[in-house]
Amino acid sequence: MSTFSAVDPIEEDEVELLAKLRAGDAKATERWVRESTPRLLAVTRRMLRSEEDARDAVQDAFISAFRALDGFEGGSRLSTWLHRIAVNAALMKLRTRRRKPEESIDDLLPNFLEDGHHVNSPTEWPGNAQDWVERDEVRQSVREAITRLPETHRNVLVLRDIEELDTAEVAKMLEITPGAVKTRLHRARLALRELLDPVLREDAS
Amino acid sequence: MNCREMTDFLMAYLDDELPQAQREGFDAHLQECPPCIVYLDTYKEAVRLGKQVCARDDSPLPEDVPEVLIDAILAARER
């Protein structure tokens, strides 16, 4: 189910909070900001490598949210609505900040011989797949691998696989074609696999 | 189809978006190429791990939220 699905409407506990936020209740606002910021910062840090940009995007997200509170119709949970605003704020940051030359993803992709065979024949990842995600060092490796992806590819992976937006939504947000979304997603996943391969191939536990 | 092409078409194959002829070529290659079966499995695992590790409710939240950021947000609300 999409993270931003409208089938998960605002819940009882948030109705009261929303009323307080709209009324400008300082305590409720502070609690909302304190409780929401860590999660939003996790989202913007995933999309923006610069800590300053990630923080700015969270701040921009709240500023947008404060302005839009009166118009919020309760079609989703308040937290989901705010999450989406933060994703948009991070994307806006990407668009407006000074562009650095994009590093190529080619070095992270699998290599093939001239006859089309793998240069390094793929080997299994031993161990119990269900256990990997429970282990700190594996989770750390996955996060580092995602961080290493070039920005244009990383953001497609984040929006499609993690935020669970569909191809058309991502295409619209990034102002690229659906075909380009698919190509970048596939290449990002291939690179993610290559980056995790040395970690999980060696793992015999 | 060779291993390189198999890799190119992997996502479309998993999303069931390959035309019939290419799908048959893909399946035929998998039948005769055990390394590509391993590649397919590990690709799926990498995607699954990426999703699970970063899933909103599974990730540890940052504990280093700067107070200056909270203050700036609250100050923006007051303006």
Interface residues (C-beta under 8 A of the other chain):
Chain A: T3 G24 T29 E30 V33 R34 T37 P38 R39 L41 A42 R45 R46 R55 V58 Q59 F62 I63 F66 H83 P110 F112 D115 G116 H117 H118 S121 P122 T123 E124 W125 A129 W132 V133 V138 R139 V142 R143 A145 I146 L157 V158 D161 I162 K182 L185 H186 R189 L190 L192 R193 L196 D197 L200
Chain B: N2 C3 R4 E5 T7 L10 M11 A12 P35 C36 V38 Y39 D41 T42 Y43 E45 A46 V47 R48 L49 G50 K51 Q52 V53 C54 A55 R56 D58 S59 L61 P62 E63 V65 P66 L69 I70 A72 I73 L74 A76 R77
